[in-house]
Amino acid sequence: MTAPALFQDEAPKTPQRQLKNRYDGRDKVTGKAKYSAEFPVKDITYGYIVQSTIPKGTLVSIDQTAAGKASGVLAVLTPFNAPKLPVASPQPPARRHITVLQEKDIFYNGQPIAVVVARSLPEAMHAATLLKITYKSQPAQLEFKGRLAEARPPKQPGREPADSKRGDIATSLSNSAVTLDVVYTTPIQNHNPMEPHATIAWWDGSKLNVYDATQYITGDRQTLARTFGIPVDDVRVQCPFVGGGFGSKGSTWSHVVLAAMAAKVVGKPVKLALERGQMFGPVGSRPTTAQNIKLGATADGKLLAIQHDVIVHTSLMEDFLEPSAMQTRLLYNSESNVTSHRMVEMNLGVGTYQRAPGEATGTIALECAMDELAHKLNIDPVQLRLINYAEKDHSKDRPWTEKSLRQCYTDAADRFGWSKRNPEPGQLREDNNLIGYGMATATYGANRSAASAVVRILPNGRAYIGCGTQDLGTGAYTVLAQACAQGLGIDPALVDVQLGDSNLPKAPVSGGSQSTASIGPAAAAAATQAKLKLFELAVNDSQSPLHGLQAGSLDTQDGKVFAKSSPNKSDTFTAILQRAGGQPIEATGSAEPGEDRTAYTAQSFGAVFAEVAVDIDTHMVQVRRIVATYDIGTLVNQKTGINQLQGGIVWGVSSALHEEAHIDPTHGRTVNETLAEYHVPVNADIGTIDVTVTGIPDTKFNPLGARGIGEIGITGAAAAIGNAIYNATGKRIRDYPITVDKIMQA
C-alpha cells in the first residue's frame, strides 16, 4: 500500500505515544549493541591499507618480496597483481570515485595503493612497513587561496543548478543606500565519528556478505554488486548500529571494496578497519570555501540585492560541490538575487557530504553578512531579518509547506534576553571578560524519499517491524517502534524492531535529514495493512464478538480491536490470532513523495542566539550559552529529537572556534590527522544549550507532520557565535575558525 501523498491534508488522528527512552539505549550502554568491526566471524583475517606518500605521480613498482615472507601474511594486493574489476566511472553524487588498486596513477597523498592481509592486525601492519615502493612524482596542485582566479563551474549537474539569477543585481546595488561587499572563508573539515569506518567481508561461494559501518546499506549492496559484476541479490550488507556517520558513511569508499576483494583472494573473511589517521583523505572531507557576499539595502533595511558567489576546492578525481549559496536563494526576500558556485582543482581526496553540506558553511557567510549590514544600518539584527521575511520561496515562486520562523525569532529572543543586548560592540564587561550577544537564522531543506517496511502482528500480543534502514544514533529504532505502535494501537514497548540488513524492505540513505520523514510513513502504511488483515480475521470469525461487522467500522487500541459505534464490543489481538491458527499476520507497506511535491517548498527554520565571553588578556573565547527555537514540524520523539538539535549546535561551536584540517603545502598530507591535533569541542568548551521547537505539524510535507532535524542544528550556530564575538570585541573575523591569533591580530 502506498501511503497518502506528500501534500495530503489529514494529520494523525491521535497523538503519537512517545518512548521516554531510546529503544536501543540499554543495548548501547551495556555493550550488547555490536558495531561493524565487532561481529565474531569464524577464521577472520585482517587487512591493512597502505597509502601513498606523494600527492601526485605514478606508481613505478612495489617490491613485496620481504612483506610476502613476513610472519602471518596471507596476501599483498597492489595495482600490479590485484584482480581486475569492472569499476564504472563515478556518477556523483550517487557514486564516488574509489581507488581499488585498478590504476597506478596517484591523485592525492594518502590514496590507497596496497592492502596487506595477515592472520593478525599487528602482522599486517608490520608487513606493510616492508614494502619497497617506487614513485615517479609530478608537481601537485595544493594551493587554494592563490588560485581562486582559476575556479571553474562544476562539470556534472547537481540536483539544483550551480548558478541562479533573479532580477537586475547591478541596478539593485546602485539603488541601495547601504551596501556590503565581504568575503568569508571556511576550512577543510574532516569527519571524526566515534566509530571509524570498518568492514568485515566474506564470500560464501558466489555470494558476498558484508558488515559495514554505513549510512546506506542498500547503496553498499548496489555498489558492491556493480563493482564485482554479480547480481544484487547475491550481496548482503548488515549494519545494525552506526557509531556516527554525519555524511562520510553515506558513500561506499575504497576500503569496503578492498575488503571484499581481499576476502575473495585469500578465501577467508577479512576485517578492514581504518585507523583514525586514515579517516583524513580516503573517506572524504568538507571542502574549503571562499564566499563573497554582496548585500544592498534601503536606509530602512529593505534588502534590494543579495549576491553570494562561492568558490570551493574539489579533487582532481571527481567534482564534489559544497553548495554554500543554496540557502541564500530563498531565506530572505529581495528584488534581486544572484548566486554562483565555482571549483578549484586540487590534489586532495574526494570531498563528501558533512552534516548540513552547504548550509553549514553558507549560513556562516550569509548570517554574518546580515549582522554586518544590521550594524551599518543601525537596525537590530532580528528586526532586519523580520523586515526581509520571505513569505514564500521566491527562488521558485511557490509557497512553503509550513513556516513559523517569526515564532522562532520571538520565542528564542525572549528566552535568551535579547532585549538586554547593547548594540554597540565592546560595552559589556564582566570581570576580565568582554561579553557579547549574537544571533543568526538556521535553515535546512526538508527531504523525503521512497521507503518500505514490513510489519507482523504476533500471536503473543507483540509486534515486529523490519526496515532496510540504518540507525546512526539519530533514533531510527525508536521512530519505527513508535510508528508501528501508533498504526496498530499498541504500546511502543511491545514492538520489536529490526533494521540494518539489506535483505529487509528497501529504505533510502540516512542523509539529508530524511530518514524519519521517509521510514515513518512507510511503517505507518505497513501497520495499517496488517491491521486491516486483522480486521478481516475478526469479522469472518464466528467466535469473535466482532463477527459480521464491516472492517471499516473497527479500530484498535491497547491491543484490542473494537467497534467504533460500540467500544465495549471488542476482541484482543491474541484471541483473534489464536483462533485463526496461531500464525502471525504480515503486511508490507510503502510510502513515497507525492506527484505534487513541486507545488510547495518544504524547508525547516530556526533562530539561534549565542552569548560569549572573550578574555581581555588571552583572547580566549568561551561560549557561555546558546538558546535556539526550531520550526521542524512535529517532534516525533522528545529525547532523540532534542539530542539531535543539541548535537548540531555543538558542531556549530566546533565550526566557529575549533575545526580545521591543515594541509602540508608541499606534500599534501593532513598534518593534524589525530584527535589530539584536529580540535573538536570537549565538555569544557560547551556552555548551556537551551533548545525547543514550535511543534507545529507540517502535514503538507508528510502524514507525520515531521521534517528532519539531523542537520539544521549546525546551521546558523557558527554565525551566531561569530556575531557574538563581534558584539563583545568589535572585531569582525571573517576567516573561520575564529581562533585566538585571529582575534589578536584583528
N, C-alpha and C positions, 0 to 999 in steps of 0.2 A: 504493500500500500504506500502511495506517495502522500506525504504529509501536506497540510494546507500550503498554498502558495506563499511566496516570500512576503507579499504585502497583504496577506489576509487580515481581517479586522477582529476576529474572535480571539479574545485573550483566554488563558486557562480559567476555568470556572471557579476553582478553589485555589487558595494559596498553596504553594508547594511546601511540604513538610521538610525542613532542612535537617540534615545531620549536624549535630552540635560539634562532633569531632570528625576528623578525616577518616574515611573508610579504611585507608591504608596506614593510618598513623601508628597504630600499635606495632604492625609488622616492621615499620621502618625504625622505630626507636628500640625495638628488641633485637634487631638484626636478622629477623626472619626474611625480610624482603631481600631478594637477590638481584644484583645488578649484572650486567652482561659478562664481565670478566670473572664472576664468582661461581658460575654454574659448574658443578662437577661433571666432567666428561671423561670417559674411560680412555686411557692411552694418550692423554693430552701431550702435545709438544708445544714449543714456544718459538714464536717468530720475533725477530728484531729488525727494524728498518734501519738501513744505513742511508745517510743523507749526504747530498753534495756539499762540498765546502767552497765552491765558487758560485758566483751569481749568474754567469753566462759562459757558454762554451760547449764543448763536446767531450764525451767520454771516449778516450782513446783505447784504454784497456783496464781490466780489473783482474789482477792476478790473485786467484783464490786458492792457490796451492796450500799455503800454510793454514788458512782458515778451514779448508775442507778436511784437513787432517787433525784439527783440534778436537779435544775431548767433547763427546756428546753431539757433534754436528751431524745432522742428517742431510742437509742440503744448503747450498748457497745459490740463490737465484739472482741473476743480473740481466741487463739487456742483451748480453751475449749468449745466454742459454735459456732464458725464460720461455715458456710456452707462448706461442703467438695467439692473440685474442682478437676477435672481431670488434675492436673498440671503435665506436662511432664518433664522428665529430660532435663536439659539445653543442647543445641547443639550449643556451641559457634562457630563462633561469631553471628550466626543468632538469637539465643535465649540467654537470660540471666537467671541466677538463681535468681528468685524473691522469697521473703518471704511474703506469703499472708495468714498467720495465719493457715497454714496447718501442722505445726510442732512445737514442744516445745523446740527444740534444739536452742541454741544461738551460733552464729558464730562470731559476732562482736558487739562491743559497738555502739549502735545506730540503731540496727536492729529493724524493725517494729514488735511490739508484741501485739498491740491492736489498735483499732480505735473507737473513741467516736463520735457519731453523735448527733447533737443537733440543735435547731432552730436557734442558732447564734454561731458564732465562739468563742466569749468570754465564752459562756456557755459550749461549748465543751472543751475548754482549761481548764476551772476551774474543770470540772468533771474529766478530766484526772489526775489532782493532787490528786484526792480522791481514786484512785485505790491503793489497797494494794497488792504489787507484791512480791512474794517469789521466790528466785532463789536457785539452787544448783550450786555453782560456781566450775569451774575447772581451772587448770593452763593454761594460754593463751600463744600463741607464738606471741610475739610483737617485737622481736629483728630481725633486718635485717643484719646490717654490721657484727655482730658477728657470723652469721650463714651462711655465703657465702659458706662454705665447704659442707653444706647440700643441695645445689642447685641441682635440678633435671631437666631433659628435660620436655617440655610440654607434657601433656597426650594426648591432642587432636591435630591432624594435622591442620595447618592453610592453607591459600591459597598458601603460599610458604613454603618450608622446613625450619625447625628451624635452621639447620646447612648447611653449604656449604663448599666445598673444591675444589680448583683448583691449581695444581702444588705441588711442594715439599717445604713446608714452612720452614722446618728446614734447608735445603740446601740453600735456598734463603737468609735466615737470616745470615747464616755462611759466605756466599759470599758477604755480604753487607759491604761497607766501613764505613757506619754510620748506627747506629740502635737507635731505640727509644722504650721504654717499660714503659708506663704510665697508670694510672687509673684515669678516670674521673667519678664523681658521680653526679646524679641529684636527686632531692627530689620528694616526692609525691606532685602533683599539683591537685587542685580541680577546677571544673567548677564554675564560678560565672557570668553567663549571667545576664543582667539587669532584665530579667523576670525569676524568679524561676519556677520550674516545677509546673504545676497546671492542674487539671482535673475537669470537670463537667460531671457527668454521670446520665442518667435516662433510665428507661425501659418503653417501650410502648408495653404492653403485653409481647411477647417473643422477641421483637426486642430491641436491645441496641443502645442508642445514646450517643455519647461522644464528648465533646470539650476537646481537649488535646493539650498541648504545646509539639509538637513532630516534629522531623525531618523526620518522616516516617509514614504518615497516613495509608498507606497500611499495613505496619508491625504491627502497633497498631491493625488494624482491624483483621489481621490474628491471632495475639496472643490472643486477647480477645475472638475470636470465638473458638479457640482451648481450651483456659482455661475454658470457660463456657460450652463447648460442644454443641455449636449452629452453624448453618450454617453461613458461611462468609457473605452471602447476608443479614443476619439479624443484622449485625453490621454496623453502620455508624459513621465514625470519621471525625470531621471537625477541621480545624486549618488554618484559612486564614492568620494569621500573627504569627510569632515566634519572641520573643524578645531576640534572640541569642540562639544558640544551641551548636555549636563547638564540637559536638560528644556526649555530655551527653544525648541529646534528640533523639538520633538515635535508642535507645533501649526502649522497653516497661518495665518500672520499676514497683515496687510493688504498688506504690500509685495509678497507673492507674487501676489495677485490684481491689484494695481495694475500690476505689470509686465506681466502678460498683457493687461490692459485697454489699457494704453498701446500695446503692440505691435499690438493689433487696430486702434487708432485711426490710428497712423502707418504701418501696413503694413510695418513693419520690425522686426527683433529689437531688444528693449530690455533693457539691463542696468540693474538697480536694486540697488545695494549700499549698505547702511546705514553711516553714519559711526558712530564709537564713541559719540558723544553720543546718536545716535538709537536706541541699544540700551536707553535708560532710559525706559521707558514703552510704546512701541508693540509690544514683543515680550515683555511680561510681567515679573514680578518675584516674589520670595518675599515673601509678606505678613508684616507685623509681627505679633507675638503678645504677649499678656499672659496668663500662665499661673499660675493659683492652684492650688498643690499642698497638700493636707492629708494627713498621714500619722498613723496611730495604731498603737502597738506595745506589747507587754508589756515588762516590765522586762528580760527576757532576749532581746529583739529580735524576737519573732514579730509580724509585721505583722497587725493586725486590720482596719485601714481604710486604703484608698487612694482619694483623691478628686482628680481632675485636671480643672479647668474652664478651657477655653481660649477666649479672645476674639481674633479676627483682624480685620484690615481687609479689605474687599472693594470692588471697583469698583461704581459705580452702573450700569454696563452689564451686568454679569454676576457671579453668585456664583462665587467660586473659594475653596475651603476648603484651608487648610494644616492637615491633620488631626493636630495635635500630640499628641493624647492616645491615639492608636491603640495604641502600644506599651505604654502603661500598663495596658491591659486584660488583657494576657497575660504580661508579663515577670516578675512576682512573684506569689506565692501569698498571698492574704489572704481572710478570711471575707467582707469587704465591699469592693466596688469600684464606683466611680461615675465616669463621665466625661461631659463635655459640650463642645460646640463652638458658639460664637456669633459673629456678624459685626457689624462697624460699617461702614456705607457711607461711602465717601469718593470725592471727585473725583480719582481716580488711575487709571492704566491697569489693565487686567485683570491679575490675578495669574496665576501659572502654576507649573508643576512646576519645582522646582530640586533638584538632587541630594538624594535621600532626602527628598522632600517629606513633612513631618510628623515623621518620626523624627529628622531632623537638628535641628530646633528642640525637639521634645518630649523627647528624651533629655537636653538641657541642663537642663530643669526637673526631670525625674524623677530623674536621676542626681545632680544637685547636692543635691536634697532628701534623697535616700538618704544622701549624705555628711553632711549636717547632722544627720540622725537618728542616724547612727552615732556622731557626736561627742557628741550628747546622751546616748546610751545608754552611752558609753564602750566601744563594741564596734568591732573592726576592720571597716572598710568592706567588705572581701572576705568576712569571716565573716558580716556582716549579710546579704549577698546569698545566701550559701550557706544560711543559716537559712531564707530565704524562697524557696528554689529551686522553680520551678514544674516539676513532673514531667510536667505535661500543660498544654494550653491550657485554662485554667479559664474563659475567656470564652466558649468554645463547647463546653466539656466533651468534648474529643476529644484523642487522643494526637498527639505530634509525629511527623513522618516520620522524623526523626533529630535528636538533640540531644546535644551534647558540650560544653556550656558549662562544666561543672565542670572539664573538662580544660583549657579555655582559661584559666580563673582560675589554676589551678595552674601551668601552663606559663609564662604571661606573668609571673606574680608571681615565679617562680623566676629567670627570665632578667633581670628588672628589678632584683631585690634588694629586694623589698618588705619583707622581714623586718627590714631596717635602718631602716625609717621610724620616726621619732619621732611618735607621735600628737598630741603637744602642739604647737600651732602656734608658729612663730617661734623654734624652738630650734636649728635647724641653720644655721650661718653659715659662709660661705667668702669670705675677703677682704671686699669691701664688698657682698656679696650674701647675701640670705636664700634658702635652698634649701628647696623644698617638693616633696613627693610626692603625687600624686593618682591616682585610678583611676575607671573607670566601665565599665558594660556597654554593648556595642554590639549592635544588633539591627536586622534588616530582613526583611520578608516575602519568601518565595521565590515567584516568579511564572513562569507559563508559558502560552503561547498557541499556537494552531494555526499551523503553518508548512509550507511545501513547498519542495522543491528538485529540480533536475534534474541527473543525473549521466550523463556519457558516458565510455565506455572507448574510447580512441583507438587506431588501428592502429599508431601509433609507440611504444606502451607507456606513454604518458602518460594522464592522466585529466582531465576537465573537470567542474567543479561550478558551477552557477549558482543564485542565490537572490536574491529581491527584497527583501533586507535592506539595511542600510547600516552602514558602519564608522565609528564616532565617534572612532576611535583606541583603542577598547577591545580590538580583536583579532579582529573577525569574519572577516577574511580568513584569519587563522591557524587559527582554530577550524574553519572549513569545510574547509580543506586537511587538517587532522588527522582530522576525522570521516570525510571521503571516503576518505582513505588507510587508515584503520582498517577501514572497511567493505569495501574492495576488497583489502586485503592488499598494499599497495604503500608505497613511501617517500613521505612527505608532500611531499618536494621535487619529486615527479613530478606533482603536482596543480596545474592551472591554475584559478584562482578568478575568477568574475565576480559582482559584486553591484552595487547602486546603480542599478538600472534597473527601472522599474515593469513592463516587458514580461516580466521573469523571474517565476518562480513566487512567489506571494504569501507575505510574512512579516510579522510584527507590528511595531509601533513599537519602536524601540530605546529603551525606557524601562522603569522598574520592575524593572531588573536581570533582564530576562527573555530577552534575545536568545540567549545561548549555550544556555540551557535549552530554548529553542524551536527554533532552527535546527539545533542539533547533532543531536538525534534525527531531524529531517527529512532531514538529509544522510545519516545512517546508513541510514535507510529507503530512500532513493533508491539508495545504493550497494549495498544488499542486493539490490534488484530488478535492478540492472544486472548484478550478479554471477550471479544466477540465470539471466539470459538468456545469459550467457557459458557457464555450465554446460551449458545446453541445446544450444548450438552444439557444445560439445566432445563430449558423449555421442552426438550424432547424426552426428558426423563420422567416417567410416570410416578416415580417415588419422590420427586422433588416438589416442594411447596410452590415452585415457580412453573410447574408443568402447564403447558398450554398458553402461556403468556407470549407476547411478542418480544423478541430480543431487544427491540428499540425501547421497550418500556422498562428496561432493567438498568441498574447501575451497581457500583461496588463501593464498599467502604469497610475498612478494618478486616479484610479477609473474607468478607461476605458479599454475596450477590443478593440484591433486594429489589423489590418492585417500587418504582418511583412513586406510584399512587398510593402504595400501602407499605411503608418501610418495615413494618413488623413482619411482613411476609418475606422471608429471606432463607438463604441456604449457604453454607460455608464452602469455600473453595475445596477443602479437603474432602468433605462429604460428596460433593459433586464428582470429583475425580475418582474417589474410591468406588463409587457405584458404577463408574464408567470403565472400570478395569484397572485402576491404579496407575495409569500411564500419564506422563507429563503432557501438557499442551504446549506446542511450539509454534511460533509465528515469527516471520521476518518482516521488518518494516524499513522503509527508506524515506529520506527527505532530501529535498534539493531546492535551490533558489527558484522562484517562480519566473515566468517569462517577462513579467512586468517589473523586474528589478531595476531596469534602466529608467523607470519613471521617477525614481527618487534617488537621493544620495543618502547613504547610511554612514554616519560619522559620529564618533564619540568625542566628548569635550570635557574640559576640566579647568579649574582655576587653582594655581599653586602659589602660595605665599611663603617666603623664607625670611628668617631672622639670622643674621650672622654677627659674630664678634671678631674683630680684627685687632690683634695685639699691636699696640703702637710701636713697640721696640722691635719685635721679631717679625711682624707682618704675618704671623700665623693666623689662619682663618679657622674658626670653629662655627659649624652650622648648629645653632642652638635649637632651632625648631623649624618644622615645616608643617603648614596647615594646608590641606587641599580638599576640594569637593569635586566629584566627578559625575558627569552625566553619561552613564553607561547602560541605561535601561534597567531591567530587573537584576538585582544582585542575587544570583542563584544560590550561593552559599556564603554566609557571612564570614566564616573563618577563612576559607580558601580565597574568597574574593578580596577581602581587605589585605590579606597576606600578599597577594599579587601586587596590589597597588603600593603597599609599603615597600616591597622589594624593588619595584620600579623606581621609586623615589630614592632609595639607597643607591641604585645605579646612577641616578641623576647626580647625586653628590659625588660619586666616583668620577663621572664625566667632567664635572665642574672643577674638581680640585686634585684629582689623583691620576687617572688613567692615561697612559701614553706609551706606545711602543717606540723605542729608539732604534733606528736602523743605522748600522755601520755604513758610512758613506763610501767606503772603499770596497768592502767585502759583501755588503748587502744582507748581513745576518742581523736578526734582532738581538741586541746586546743585553737586554734585560728580560730574558726568557725564563725567569723564575718568579715565583710569587714573593720572593724576598726583595726583588727589584722592580717587578711590574706592580705598581702600587694600586691596591683596591682598598676601600674602607674597611676598617675593623669596628668593633662595637664602640670604642672610644671616639671614633670620628662621627658618630651619628647621635644627634640630639633627639628631641621629642618629635615623633611623627604622628600627626593628628589627621586622620583620613575619614571621610564619609562620602556617601553617594546620594544623589537625588532620589533614586529608587523609582523613577517614572518609567513604566514599561514602554518598550518600543515594539508594539505588536505589528507595525507595518514592516518590520525587519524580519521577525520570525515569531512562531507561536509562543515561544517562551518569553518574548519581550526583552530578551537579553542580548546585549552586544558584548564582544570580547574585551577583556581587561588586562591581558598579559603584557601589553606593550605601552599602553597610554601612560602608565605611571612614570616612565622615564622621561616622557616628553615634557618640555617646559620647566622641569625641575632645575636643570643646569643653568638655564637662563635666569630663573628667579634668584638663584644664588649669585650669579654674576651681577645682576641688577642690585642685589642687596649689598654686595661688596662696594659697588659704586656709591650707593647711598651712604655707606659707612665712611668711605675714604675719599670720595671724589675722584677716584682713579678708575678709568674705563679700560679694562683688559679685554682685548678682542682676540687674543691668541690663547685658545684653551689647550690644556687645563690651566686654571689660574693658580700659579704656584708662587711661593714666597719671593723668588727672584724677580718675577714679572711685576709684582706689586712694588717691590723695592725700586725697580728701575723706571716705573711709570711716572 
